[in-house]
Amino acid sequence: MIIFKNEQYLPCSIPEISYTYERKVISDKEAPLYLREDLFVYPMNAGFIVENNNGQFLTDSIGLLQLIRGKSVNDLCHNEKDLEEIEQYYRYGLIGYEKNTTAKLVIPEVSQKYFDFYESSQTTWFCHIPLKIELDITKKCNFHCKHCSREASPTTTEGEMSLQNYVDVIQQAGKIGIPEFSFMGGEPTCNPSFIELATIARMSGIRTLSTSTNGWLINEELAKKIAILFDSVQVSIHGADSETHDAIVGRPGAFSQACKAIELLKKHNVSSLNISCTVMNENAHQMEAMIQLARDLQVESIRFLVLFSKGRGSQLSQWKKEEKTEMANNLKTLSDKNINNLKVESGGFPPYYKIGNNAAIYGCPAGRSLMYISADGDVRACGNLDHTIGNIRDMKIMDLWHSDTMISLRKKPACDCPYTDICAGGCLANEYWSKMFNINITPIMT
């Protein structure tokens, strides 16, 4: 068993890959062992992801975990491999001597027919259920951002799913055991049922909820409700001052209100608070100032996203490859000299850090652990891909997740590399990687 981390950077960018795992010797091999807390197990094409409050772990087997109910090491272990597995569980706090009669092992039921789909397939890593669904709960937005990939506006509502459709999707996901939902848009808070849907998600068993907002509608009351329901909130700010940000989003006062929204969310102790900034010609010179703004607002992280050529963003000047590389190098410099534990992250830029030594699987999560559902019900592997797999109003999540297109995404990349079993390649919105997987999906960025 190893600590689980999904890295976006590719193994072929470094000369050697390593990961670490540790064992902790169990001195008393006669004492009964118990699960310390609820453990959630997600089957993959090879092995399992085990998740608790401390993180995620990969294991080849969960057989011994299923047997631990007051049994001792001597009861469970018949060889050195069994002992190694038990001592890894012990080291990472999954099991212990403290009796917890309520702790349970939760494993989603996956029909054998879905496993049979891959019987003769050569696949890279993927999970048999989505680990995260990104759901647009509205097409509407109270801003008119010049770069919006969804082309959202205050009047964009045509084709939206009904409230009952959204409820059906959420409850279906909860029944399957999908652990994470992200409410997106449009502007999610423009949906009058935003809080109701989040409450239903919690009641349905969705364990992790996140959302992204421009902050315009967040007042004291809404901030309090969001802090109770959501584990992570991302506030979009596209400039280090009101002049820049307000011009990009098309609404005077937007910068001031976004900063106020962050203060309100902090006041009510939202678990994780982050800033997102799309980098375009209008604000590229402000990346260092944006990092300082994030420090001043005392958020956990700031994420810079490269401008996508989609929606209204396609009408803006696009970055050339060498420009994105230069900005990535600049981000690395800014991140290296960063202080106060602020995380500086990026999306769509060339990687600027080597892969971590505790990364166990690599590459793009689209179609491997991530599913996207638009406000009109269209399902895609990722929101940055145009290819529609089907509509959630016509098909079930699991049938969509194991559809022909999704299966094609899970094939090993067409490259000569010893890491194809664990590598899912780069961003599939990049034409290079879509060709490497021989898939027929329309990329957004090149």
N, C-alpha and C positions, 0 to 999 in steps of 0.2 A: 504494500500500500504506500502511496506517495501523496504528498501535498499536491492538490490540484490547482493548476493555473492555466488559463487559456491565453496564450500569447498571440498577438497579431503579427509579430515579426517572424520572418521565415528562417528555418534552420539553415538553409543554404547561404545565409548571409554571414555565418560564422564558421570557423573551422571545426568546432567540436561542440556537441550538445551534452549536457549532463543534467541530471536531476538528483535530488537528495531525498532519502528517507531515513528515519531513525527508529531505533527500538529502545524500549526501556525494560530492563530486566524485572520480571515478576518473581520476587524472592519467595513468597508463600504460594506454593503451587497446589495447596490443598484447600485454601480459602475460597468461598464462593464468589463469583464475579457477576456483575450486573451491568446492563446498559445505564449510563449516567444520565441520559436525557433522550428525548425523541431523536431518532435518526431517520433521515429521508434518503432513500436509495433510488437512483435512476439508472435503468439499464442502458448500456451503450452497445454498439456492434461488437465490441470486445471489452469485457469488464463492466464495472459499475462506478458511478459517482456516488459517494456517500457524503451527505451534508449535515452539519450540525451548526450550532451557534458560533463556532470558532472558524468555520470555513468549509472548504470542499476537499475531498480526498478521492484518489483513484485506487481501486482495488481489482484484482483479477477475479476475486471470489467473495461472496458474502455468506458462504456456508456456515462459518464459525460464528459470525454475528447472529445468525438466525437461531443458533443453538444456545447462546448465552442467556440463561435464566436461572442464576444461582448455581451454575456448574463451575467447577474448578478447572485450573489449567490441566491438571492430570486427567480430568474427565474428558476434556476437549481435544487435547493434543496427542497425536499418535506418531508424529515424526518431527523433524527439525523445521520443516516448512510450515507446519501448523503452529509451532511455537513462535516462529518469526512473525507470522501474521497476527497472532494474539498480542505479542509484545508491541507491535506497531499500533494496534488499536489502543493499547494501554498508554503508549507514549503520547498519542495525540488526544487523549482524554475522552475517547468514545466509550470506554468501559472502565470500571473501577470496583472497589470493594463495597462502596456505599450502596445499600439496598434501595432501589427505586422501583416500586411495584407499578408505577404509572408509565414509566418509559416504554416506548414501543418502537418497533422497526416498521417504517412505512414504505411499502414498495408498490408503485403503480402496477395495475394489471394490464399487460399488453397482450393482445390476442396473438396466438401462434402464427396466424396468417401473415402478420406483418413481419415476423422473423423470417418466414418462408420466402418473402419477396427477395431476400438477399442471399439465399442459399448458395447460389453459384456466382455471386457478384464479388468483384474485387473492389473493396471500398476503403476509403480513409475513415477517420473517426466521425461518428455521429451518434446522437442520442435517439432512442426509440420513441420518446415523446419530446415535444418542444420544451426546453427549459425556460424559455422566455417568449412571450407574445407581445409585440408592439401593436397596440390597437388605437387607431384614430377614432375618437368618439365624436368628432364633428369635422366638417369641412370649413366651418365658419371661423373667422378671426377678426378681432376688432382693430387689427393693424393691416397695413398693406405693404409688407416688406418687399423691397425691390428684388431680393434674391430668393423669395419663397419658392421652394421646389414643388409645393402643393398648389400654388396659385390661389391661396386662401385670401378671403377678403370679408368685409362685414356682411356681404350679401350672398356668399357662396354656401348654398345648402342643397342644391339639386342632387337627387339620388341618394341622399343619406339614409342609412338604416334607421329603423324605428327604435324606440326605447326598448321594446320587447326583444328585438333582434340582438341588441347589445347585451341584454340580460341573459338571453339564451346562450350567447357565445361565452360569457363569463362563467355561467353555471356549468356549461359543458366542460370548460377548461378545469374548473374546480373538481369536477367528478373524475376527470382523467388523472388529476394529480399534478398539473402544471404548476410549478412553484412561483413563477414571476410574471407580472403584468406591468406594462408601461402604458399609461394613458397619454395619448398624443393628439395631434390635430393637424390643421387648424390650431386654434387656441382652446385647449381642453376646458378651461373655465367658462368658455362661451356656451357650453352645453349646460342647460339649467339642471340637468340630472347628474352633473359631475360628482357631487358628494354622494348621491344615492347609488351611483354605479360603483364607486369605491367601497361603499359600505357593503353592497351585495358581493363584491369581490372578496372582501374579508370574510363574510359569512359563508361564502362558497369554499373557503379553504385556501385561497390564494395567499401565500405566506409573505411575499415581497411585492410591494406596490411602489411604482415610481411615476413621475410625471414631469413634463417640461412646460413651462409657462412664460409668457412675457411679463407677467406680474401686474398687468393693468387693473384687473378686477380684485386683486387680493387686498382685503381690508382686515381688520382685527378679527372679525368673526370667522371669515373664510380661512385665514392663516391658522387659527386655532384648530379648525376641523381638519385641515390638510396635515398639520403636525401630528394629529392623532392617528390618521389613516395611512399616511404615506411614509415609507422608509427613506425615500430619496426624492429630492426636488431639484430640478435644474431650471435656473432662470436665464433667459436669453438676453444678453447685452452685447450689442455689436459696435460699441464705441466707448472710448474712455471718457467721453464728455457728452453733454446733452446735444451739442451741435451735431456731432457725428452720428450718434445713435438715433436721435429723433429724425434726422434726414433719411437714414436707411430704412427705418420702420414706417415712416410717413405719418407720425403723430407727435405733435408738440407735447412736451411734458413726460414722454415715455421713459426717458433715462431716470428722471427723478423718481417716478413711480416704481420703476424696477428696483432701484436702490432701497426705497421704502419697503417694498414687498419683502426683500431679503431681511431687512431689520425686523419686520413683523414675524417672519418665519423663524428667525433666530430667537426672538423673544419667547416663542411658544415651543422652542426646543425640538425643531424638526431634526430627525436623526442624521441626515446627510444633506448638505446644501452646496450646490455647485453653480458655476456660471458657464454658459456656452456662448462662443463667439464665432460667427462665420467670417472667414478672412476673405476680403475682396479689396479691390483697388482703393476704395474709400476709407478703409481702416487698417490696411496692412502696416502702416507706419506706427500704429499704436499698440503693437503686441506687448511691448515692455510696459507701457502705461496701463494696459488691461491687466497685466499681472499685478501691478501695484494696486490697482483698483480692487482686485480680488483679495489682496492682503488687507487693504483698508476695511473691506466689508467682512473680513474674517470668515470667508467660506472655506470649504474643505478642498476644492479643486477648481481649476479653470480648464476648459477644453476648447481648443481651437480646431475648427472644422474648415477644411478647404472648400471653396465655393464649388458647388455642383452645377453642371450644365443641364439643369432640369427646371421645368416650370418657368417662372420669371427670371430665375438665375441664368437661363440660357441666353437671355438678352444682354447680359453683362459681359464685360471683357474677361476671358478665361485665362487661367494661369498656364504658362508653359511648363514643361517638365523641369527644366533647369531652374525656373523661378520657385517651383514648389520645393526643390532640393535645397535651394538657398534659404528659404524660409524655415525648412526643417532644421537645418544647421543652426539658424538663429534661435529657434525654439530650444534646441539642445543647450546652447550657450546660456540662454535665459534660465532654463530649468536648472542647470548645474550650479548657477550662482544664487539660486532661489533660497529664501530663508523662511522661517516660521512654519515649516512643514506643509506648505501649500503644494499640492500636486499640480504639475503642469502637464496636461495631456493633449493629444492631437488625434485627428481622424482624417484620413485621406491624404496625408502627407507621407513622403518616404520615411521609413523608420529611422530614428536617430539614436536609439539605444540598442545594445546587443540583447539577445534573448536572455531572460532570467534563468538561473539554474534550477528553479523550482517549477519551470513550465513543463507540462507533461503532454499537452496537445497544442497544435499550432494552427494559425491561420483564421480565415474568415468564418464566422459562425453561421452565415446565411444558409438556411436549409439543413444545418447540422445540429444547431441548438436553438436557432432563432427563426420565428415566423412572424410575418407582418400582415396585418389585416387593415385595409383602408376603410374609410367611413361609409363607403358604398358596398362593403363586404368582399371586395376583391382580395384574394390571398396571394402573397408573393413571398419569396424567400427572404427578401429584404425590401425596405421602402425605397431604396435607391436602384432597384431593378424594375424594369417596365413589364417584364413577362408575368402575366396573370395565370396562376395555376388553376383557379376555380373560384367560386363564390361561396362564402361561408353560409349563405342562406340556402344553398342547394346541396352542400356536402358537409360531412362531419370533419372535425379537426383532424382526427387520426387518418381518415382516408385522404385528406389533402396533404398531410404530412408525409404520407408514403405514396404519393402520386408519382407518375413517371418522371416528371420534371425534377421533383425533389430527389428521387433516386439517382438521377443523372448527376446531380450536384455532389453526390457522395462517392463517386468513382475516384479512384486514385488519380492524381494528376499525371499528365503525360510527360513525365520527365524522368531522367535517369538519376535517381536519388535513393539512398537507403532509408529515408525517413518518410516515404509515401504513406505508410500505415498510420502515421500520427500527424501528417501535415495536410492541411486543407487549402494550402495556397494563399495567395493574397486576396485583396478585396475583389469580389466577383463583379462589382460595378466597373472594374477595369477590364478593358477588352482583352488584354494580354492573358489574364487568368481565366477568363471565360473560354478562350481558345485552348488553354492548357487542359481544361476539363472536357473539351469537346461538347459543350452544351449550347443549346439554342435559346439563349436569353439575351435580351437587349441591354447592353451596358449603358450607363449614363455618362461616366467619365472615361477618358482615354489618356 
